[in-house]
Amino acid sequence: MSETTQTSLVAENEQHQQVAPVQTGEPQYISSQDLARLEAIIARAEQVIEEEIDAISTHKPYNMEEASFRKSKVMLELERAGESISMDDLPSAVVERLQNLQERVALNLKLLSTQLDSVKDLSGKLASAIREMDSDGTYDASAGGW
C-alpha cells in the first residue's frame, strides 16, 4: 500500500470518527460538532422558554423585554442551525427534544396570549372608568340623544 493511499485512508477514518451515525431513517451522518452546537442551542431555548412559562404561571416579576430579546436570539440561532442540518440527519433523542420544545413554545404562546387578553380587558375597563369619572355628562352621547 502506497504512503499516499495509507494517508488517505487514515484521513478518511478520522473523518468518520468525527461524525455520529443517525438513528432515524437511512444511515446519514451529522458531525459531532454540529450536533453539540445544536444541543447547546436547544438547551438555551428550553431554559428561556421554561423561565418565561414559570414566571407567567407563578406571577413572578419578569422582564418581558429581555425575555423577548433572549427568545428571538435563541430562535434565530435554532433557525440558522436548521438550515444546515436536516431533521432526517438527527438522532431520535434530539428530534424528541425539538418536538418537546415545540410543545413548550406553543404553551408559552398560549400563556402570553391569555396574559395579553387580560391586559387588554383590564385597560379597557380602566379607560371606561376614567372616562366616567372625568365626565360630568354634558358631552355624553347618551345625554344628547345621539
N, C-alpha and C positions, 0 to 999 in steps of 0.2 A: 504494500500500500504506500503510495507516494505521500510525502510530507504535506503537500497541498490538500490532498484528499482527506488525510487524517485531521488536519486543522479545520477543514470544512465540516467534518463530522462532529468534531468537538464543539465547534461553534453552534452547530445545529442542535446538539444535545443540550448545551447550555441554554439556548433559546427555549427549548421545550420545558426545561426545568423552571423557567421563569413564568410560565403560564399555568393556570389551573384548569383542568378539564371541567366542562359544564355538565350538570346533571340532567338538564332538560333537553328534549328533542334530539336532533342529530348531534354527534360529538362536535362541539365547537370549542373555541378557546378564548379566554379573556386574560389579559396579563394580570399578574398578581398585583402590580402597582395600580392598574385601573380599578381592580376590584377593591383594593384597600381604600383608594380615594373615594369610590362610590359609597362604600360602607361608612366612611367618616362623614360624608355629606348627609347620608340618611340619618346617622346618629344626631347630627346637628339639627336636622329638620324635625326629628322626633322630639328633641329637647325643647325647641322653640314652640312647637305646637302644644306639647303637654303642659308647658309653663302657662301658656295662654288659656288653655282649657281649665286648668286648675284655678287660675286667677279669676276667671269669669264664673266658674261654678261655685267658688267659695267667697265671692265678692271681695277679694283682696284688692288693695290698691295696686294698679298696674299701669305702666306707661305704654299706652296703646300706640303712640307714635314710634317709640323704639321697637316695640313688638312688630309693627308693620314693616319697619325697615329690615329687621332681622329675618322676618319671613320672606320678604321679597328677595333678599340677598341669597338665602339658602335655596329658595325655589329656583332662582336663576342658575345657581351652581348645579342643581339637580337637572335642570333642563339642558344645560351645556354638557353635562356628563352623559345624558341620554342621547345626545346627538352622535356620540362616538361609540356608544355601546348599545347593542341590540338586546331587547328583553330575552330573545331566544338564546343569547350567549351567557345569561346569568344563571348562577346556581339557584336551585329552587328555594333555598333559605333566604336569599336576597330578594327574590320575587315575592315571597311571602311578606317580608318586611316592607316592601314597597306597597303591597296591597293593604297591609295594616296601616301604613302611613296615609294612604289614600282615604281609608275609612275615618281616621282621626282628623284629617283635614276637612272631610265632609261634616263631622260632628262640630268641629271648630267653626265652620261656616254657619251651621245651624244656630249655634250659641251666639255668635256675633250678630246674626240676622235677628234673633229674638231680642237681644240687647238693644239693637238699633231701633226696632219697632217700639220697644218700651220707651226709649228716649224720645222718639217722635211723638208718641202718645202723651207722655208727660209734658213735653214742651208745648204741645197744642193746648193742653189743659191750663198750663201756666199762662200762655198768651191770652187765652179766653178770660181767665181770672183777672189778669192785669187790665184788659180792655174794659171789663165790667167795673173794676174799681176806679178807673180813670174817667169813665163816662158818667155824665150827670143826666143822660137820657135825652138831651137836647138834640143831638145829631144821630140818634139811634134810628136805624131804618125802620124798625117796627113802630116807633113813635110817630114818624112822619107818614106812615101809611104806604110806604114804598114796597 
